[in-house]
Amino acid sequence: MMQADTEVHKGLEGVIVSESSVGFVDGQAGRLVYRGFNIETLAARSNYEEVAYLLLYGHLPNQKEFENFKATLRSTMELNTDTVDLIKSIGHKAHPMSVLRTVVSYIGAKDPKSNSTDLKDQEEMSLRIMSKFPAIVGTIARASKGLNPVRPDPKLGYAANFLYCSTGSRPDAEQEKIMDTCLILHADHGSNASTFSALVTIATLADMYSAVTSAISTLKGPLHGGANELALETIKKVGKPENAEQVLSKMLANKEKIMGFGHRVYKVYDPRARILKGFAESVTHKNGKEVLFQTAEQMEKVMISKLGEKGIFPNVDFYSGMVYDSLGFESNMFTPIFALARVAGWTARSLEYVKDNKLFRPKAKYVGEIGPKDYIEIQKR
Ligand SMILES: CC(C)(COP(=O)(O)OP(=O)(O)OC[C@H]1O[C@@H](n2cnc3c(N)ncnc32)[C@H](O)[C@@H]1OP(=O)(O)O)[C@@H](O)C(=O)NCCC(=O)NCCS
C-alpha cells in the first residue's frame, strides 16, 4: 500500500519538538534570554559558573548555593593520569574536537555510575563532565602543540582555569573577563543541532556522557561549530579595510556565502556579536592586530549596506574567532572552546527533557520502490 502523502519538514525546520524553560532566542527582536535574563545583563554582571547554575537549576544561586556548586565542580576538576596520557597520545595529530569526543566518552566508560538512569546520577554526571571541561580542553590545546599538561588550580574559576590549563600562565583580569563572557554568550542557544542531538540521546535513557559525546560529535561539523574559523580566514583574506568593498562585491557576485553573516533565527544584529565586537576591538588593539578589527568593521559596513535589508547582519561567529585568535588560540581550538561553553546548555536541557521524557521517533517519507520485487539468486544477477 502507498504511504499517505505527508508534508516533509526537512531538517525539522519549524517543527516544535519539546517545551523548555532554559532559554529563548527572539530572532526578530535580537534577544537571547536564559531563564528570563537578557544575555547582556548576564554578560555584564554574572560569570560562567553562575550562569551554568542558572541554566541547570532555573534560578540564580544564593551565596551558599553558589559556594557549594563551585566546591562540587572544583572537587572533580583534575584529570586522571590515564586521561592525560590518552590526550597526549592522540592530541598532537587528531583534530581537537575528535580528541574531546574521545575523552568524554572515555571518562564516561570509567564512571561506575554511567549505566544509571537515575535522575540524580544524571545530574551528578553533568557536574562531573562540566568540572573537567576546562582541564580537558586546555590539555587538548597544549597537546595539539606538543606541550606538557598543566594541572588546573582549584583557586581559579572555570574560564581562568581553562586559560591557565591552555597557556600555562594565569590570565590577567581582562583576559579572564573576556573568556568568561565568551563562555556565557555561548552557553545555550535554543534547539540547535548539538543540543537536539544530546536530547535524542538522553531520551533513550542513555547516560549523560553519551548525550554530551553525541552533542560534541554534532558540534564538530562546519555547518554548526566551524563558522568562526572560516570567518577569521575571510577577514584575513580581505586583509585591510580598503579591500573590503571590492573583495566582498566579488564574492557576493560569485554567490559565495560570507562566513560570520546571517543567521537562521536572528534577522537583526545578533546580540552576542555586539558584545564580542567590543572585546574584539580591545584585544586586537592590545595585541597590535588592529588592522584585523578595522578590516572586520569595514566588512560589516559593506555587508549591512548590501544585505542589511534582507536581514543579514554579523552573527556570533564574525567576531569570536578574532577574539580567540588575539588571546593566542589556534583556529582548530575555536570549536572546542564553543563546547567548553555549551556543555551547560547541553546538560541543562538534557536534564530538563528527561524529567518528562519521550523517546524521539520521527518518521521518514518512503520514496523508494514499493514492490514486492522478485528475489533473484546472486549468481543470476
Ligand atoms: C546562517 C545561514 C545558513 C542562514 O541562511 P538562510 O536562513 O538561508 O538566510 P536568509 O534566508 O536570511 O538569506 C537571505 C538572503 O541573504 C543571502 N545570505 C544569507 N547569508 C549570507 C551570507 N553569509 N553571505 C552572503 N549572502 C547571504 C541568502 O543567500 C539569501 O539570498 P537570496 O535572497 O538571494 O536568496 C546563512 O546566513 C549562512 O550560510 N551564513 C554564513 C555561515 C555562518 O556564518 N554560519 C554561522 C551561523 S551562527
The ligand as an ORCA input file, in Angstrom:
! r2SCAN-3c Opt
* xyz 0 1
  C      23.305     31.029      8.600
  C      22.713     30.890      7.204
  C      22.818     29.420      6.774
  C      21.249     31.325      7.214
  O      20.785     31.101      5.945
  P      19.312     31.483      5.489
  O      18.354     31.259      6.598
  O      19.093     30.768      4.208
  O      19.439     33.031      5.217
  P      18.338     34.004      4.683
  O      17.161     33.261      4.143
  O      18.086     35.018      5.729
  O      19.084     34.710      3.486
  C      18.531     35.824      2.799
  C      19.379     36.119      1.606
  O      20.685     36.538      2.030
  C      21.677     35.676      1.486
  N      22.664     35.404      2.524
  C      22.422     34.879      3.749
  N      23.573     34.788      4.444
  C      24.534     35.233      3.628
  C      25.929     35.355      3.782
  N      26.525     34.983      4.910
  N      26.640     35.827      2.756
  C      26.036     36.184      1.627
  N      24.703     36.112      1.408
  C      23.969     35.640      2.409
  C      20.932     34.416      1.116
  O      21.620     33.724      0.069
  C      19.618     34.943      0.652
  O      19.796     35.489     -0.660
  P      18.606     35.487     -1.735
  O      17.581     36.429     -1.190
  O      19.273     35.986     -2.964
  O      18.121     34.084     -1.832
  C      23.477     31.791      6.217
  O      23.292     33.121      6.574
  C      24.949     31.438      6.131
  O      25.332     30.488      5.446
  N      25.828     32.267      6.783
  C      27.240     32.032      6.759
  C      27.662     30.916      7.711
  C      27.685     31.348      9.141
  O      28.170     32.410      9.498
  N      27.130     30.465      9.983
  C      27.091     30.676     11.414
  C      25.702     30.968     11.873
  S      25.735     31.301     13.620
*
